[in-house]
């Protein structure tokens, strides 16, 4: 900038001297001063032209920079939305487990500034699954420091669904083979029933076994949910009509809560759970919907031992002398078909709580 000021001062000064020379009629000094002034003007023009060109190029670069910056900002917003809304817990932490950043899903898994001890141990052992979650880690160098990117994905629902599909396939094969064997036995025994009491007994036991097998076929015949939207209060009214002693509890903020599901199937789930509760010796059974919109069935029955709790949803498993072992399996399959989950907590002598998330 100083150079241009000196150029301008020089041009003005030369023009002033030139004017004075012309006024005093000094020919040669006037010519020399005129040439010098012209050279300065041309030089100044060239510099200004280069300055304007540089300015225009800078403006173009600024526009490109703003465009790239805006695109980077859009990508950053997209990544923020993506990381905050995925159902995978993401952590960025130091190698000792101190958390630098985590997404919304991850915040529900930690209560302090460090990764849970079970996750740190799983990372140290290079485990792929921890607490029902698939674990993956990536070691990066950020700003010259080593950082771990940890991802935890809840796969318990997937495992339950695959387990249920495996049981269904097994049931299909078993019921098919058993019924194929029973049908001709029943047919033959019916033709011989009048002649021999033993065949009558065979016929009765075959029909009994056929009914027993038919009950298990229910596990493979659950229809896809036909969802409708209805108030929770209506569902609770129906449950109260069936079980007058059941206590229904609507959280204060959930009085007008609506649910979108197959009403008859959800009613079937609640009926099965309530019947199980009373059969366990419960004197008090509550059906609750909490602030999170979770359905809960609580009882003060005999509860379950840890071993029974581990097998609660397995088809055919039962501790009842007359039970078939398909009630809780049916419940879980219905909830899974709704895209939800069902969990149970129980303590011997204190009771059981089933929690349903839809």
Rosetta blueprint (number, residue, H / E / L):
1 X L
2 X H
3 X H
4 X H
5 X H
6 X H
7 X H
8 X H
9 X H
10 X H
11 X H
12 X H
13 X H
14 X H
15 X H
16 X H
17 X H
18 X H
19 X H
20 X H
21 X H
22 X H
23 X H
24 X L
25 X L
26 X L
27 X H
28 X H
29 X H
30 X H
31 X H
32 X H
33 X H
34 X H
35 X H
36 X H
37 X H
38 X H
39 X H
40 X H
41 X H
42 X H
43 X H
44 X H
45 X H
46 X H
47 X H
48 X H
49 X H
50 X H
51 X H
52 X H
53 X H
54 X H
55 X H
56 X H
57 X H
58 X H
59 X H
60 X H
61 X H
62 X H
63 X H
64 X H
65 X H
66 X H
67 X H
68 X H
69 X H
70 X H
71 X H
72 X H
73 X H
74 X H
75 X H
76 X H
77 X H
78 X H
79 X H
80 X H
81 X H
82 X H
83 X H
84 X H
85 X H
86 X L
87 X L
88 X E
89 X E
90 X E
91 X E
92 X E
93 X E
94 X L
95 X L
96 X L
97 X L
98 X E
99 X E
100 X E
101 X E
102 X E
103 X L
104 X H
105 X H
106 X H
107 X H
108 X L
109 X L
110 X L
111 X L
112 X L
113 X L
114 X E
115 X L
116 X L
117 X H
118 X H
119 X H
120 X H
121 X H
122 X H
123 X H
124 X H
125 X L
126 X L
127 X L
128 X L
129 X E
130 X E
131 X L
132 X L
133 X E
134 X E
135 X E
136 X E
137 X E
138 X E
139 X E
140 X E
141 X E
142 X E
143 X L
144 X L
145 X E
146 X E
147 X E
148 X E
149 X E
150 X E
151 X E
152 X E
153 X E
154 X E
155 X L
156 X H
157 X H
158 X H
159 X H
160 X H
161 X H
162 X H
163 X H
164 X H
165 X H
166 X H
167 X H
168 X H
169 X H
170 X H
171 X H
172 X H
173 X H
174 X H
175 X H
176 X H
177 X H
178 X H
179 X H
180 X H
181 X H
182 X H
183 X H
184 X H
185 X H
186 X H
187 X H
188 X H
189 X H
190 X H
191 X H
192 X H
193 X L
194 X L
195 X L
196 X L
197 X H
198 X H
199 X H
200 X H
201 X H
202 X H
203 X H
204 X H
205 X H
206 X H
207 X H
208 X H
209 X H
210 X H
211 X H
212 X H
213 X H
214 X H
215 X H
216 X H
217 X H
218 X H
219 X H
220 X H
221 X L
222 X L
223 X L
224 X L
225 X L
226 X L
227 X L
228 X E
229 X E
230 X E
231 X E
232 X H
233 X H
234 X H
235 X H
236 X H
237 X H
238 X H
239 X H
240 X H
241 X H
242 X H
243 X L
244 X L
245 X L
246 X L
247 X E
248 X E
249 X E
250 X E
251 X L
252 X H
253 X H
254 X H
255 X L
256 X L
257 X L
258 X E
259 X E
260 X E
261 X E
262 X L
263 X H
264 X H
265 X H
266 X H
267 X H
268 X H
269 X H
270 X H
271 X H
272 X H
273 X H
274 X H
275 X H
276 X H
277 X H
278 X H
279 X H
280 X L
281 X L
282 X L
283 X L
284 X L
285 X E
286 X E
287 X E
288 X E
289 X E
290 X L
291 X L
292 X L
293 X L
294 X L
295 X E
296 X E
297 X E
298 X E
299 X E
300 X L
301 X L
302 X L
303 X L
304 X L
305 X L
306 X H
307 X H
308 X H
309 X H
310 X H
311 X L
312 X L
313 X L
314 X L
315 X L
316 X L
317 X L
318 X L
319 X L
320 X L
321 X L
322 X L
323 X L
324 X L
325 X L
326 X L
327 X H
328 X H
329 X H
330 X H
331 X H
332 X H
333 X H
334 X H
335 X H
336 X H
337 X H
338 X L
339 X L
340 X L
341 X E
342 X E
343 X E
344 X E
345 X E
346 X E
347 X E
348 X L
349 X L
350 X L
351 X E
352 X E
353 X E
354 X E
355 X E
356 X E
357 X E
358 X L
